[in-house]
């Protein structure tokens, strides 16, 4: 059975540029770096796989593969974003820190169940720092929030 998330992995343009954002700016320690010279199928490759540790023991990971083209673009929130949970008192200082550092920063957005700020990392990914509100757990409970009925209604409306 699935225990939890170990890591999510993404491509990066430059491992050091990525480290500066995730370790120096966000405070996620670089936990591991693995240089890969051969794929599991025996193909020669040149990649660096880095891992940044979150407080819960999971990781955000990145692959820098200089010799393989990848279409880096500024992602739209609806297409791809990485949401990291923080305490509520972290939002305002981090938003100010991002703006002072010249990092694309926006927020604070009130989503009822959480409040969030957003940054763009050096690879074009949107990073959301989010803090739960007092109604978060109640609203996220599938036993009482009618999530399945809402999904079924959405599906029915799309077809109509």
N, C-alpha and C positions, 0 to 999 in steps of 0.2 A: 504494500500500500504506500502511497505517496506521503512522505513525512513533512515536506515543506519545500521551499525554494532554496536550492543551493546557490545558483547564479543565473543571471541573464547575461548574455554576451552580445556585443555590438562591435561593428568595425570602427576603427579610429584612424584619423589622418596621421597623427604623430603621437607616439606613446608618451613622450615627455610633456608635450602640450596638454594631453589628456590628464596626466598625473598632476600637473599644476592645478587644473580645475577641480578634480575629484579629491585630491589629498590636501593641497594647500588651501583652496577656497572652501570646499564643502567639509573638509575634515575627515574624510574616509581614508584610513591608512592603506597604503599599498601593502598588500598581504603576500602576494606571490607574483613572480614573473617567470614565464616558461617560454624559452626559445624553441621553436619547432622547425626542424630542418628537413623532416620527412613526414609525409602524411601516413595515416594508418594503412593506406593502400600501397605504400611504397613510393609514391610520387615525391620528387624533390620539391621542397618549398622553403620559403623564408618568412617566418611569421613570429611575432612576439605576442604572447597571450598574457595579459596582466589582470590582476584581481584586486578589487578594493572592498574592504570588509565593512559591513554594516553592524550595528550593535547587536542584532539578533543572530549573528553568525552566518548570515547569507552574504553574497558578494555581487557586485556589479563587475563585469569583466569586459575586456576589450581585446580585439585582434588588430594589430597593425601588420598589414601585408603589403609592403611597398611595391612589389613587382606585379600585383594583380589589380586591374582597374576596378574601381567601385564608385558608384554614382553618389557622392556625398551631396546632400542638399539640406536646406533648412526645412526641418520637418514641421508640419502643422500639428497642433495639439491633438486633433481628431485622428491623425494618421499614426502618430507615435509620440508618446511621452513617457518619461520614467518618473513615477511619483514615490517620493521618499517621506516617511512619517517623521515629524519632529514635534517637540513640545510647543504649545501655543506661544510662549514667550520668545521663541526663536525667530518667528516670522519677521517682525519689524527690524531687528538688528541685521538679519541676513539680507533683507531687501536693501537696506541702506549700504551694507557691505558690497553687494553686487553692483549697485549704482556707482559707488565710489571707485570700484575697480574697473569701471567701463564695460561691465558684462551686461548684455541685453537682459533687463530685469523688468518684471511687471507684477502687479498685484497690489494689495491683498484682495483676492476674490473670495466672496462668501458663498459657498455652495450648500448652505444649510447644515449638512452633516459634517462638513469640514471647511476650513479656511486655508487658502493656498496662495503661494507666490511662485513665480516662474522665472527660470533663467534659460539661456541658450548656451549649451556647452560648445567647445571648439569644433565639434564634429557636426553641428547643426541640430543635435537632439534637444528637445525641450525637457528640462528637468524641473519637476514640480516638488516643492517642499510643502507638505500638507500637515495640518494639525486638526485632530478630531475635535468636534464640538460635543456638548453634553448629550445631544440627541443622536450621535453617530451610531452607537451600538444598537439602539432600538430600531433606527431606520435601516440598518444593514442586516437585520435579522430576517432571513427568508421565511421563517415560520409565521411571521406576522406582517410582512411588508408587501405581500402579493406580487413578488417579483416574477413568478412564473406566469401569472395571469396577465401582467403587463407585457411580458415578452409575447405571449400568445396573441394578445390584442394588437400589438405592433405588427406581428406577422400577418394577421388577418387584414389589417388596414393596408399593408403594402401590396397585397394581392388584389384587393378590390379596385 
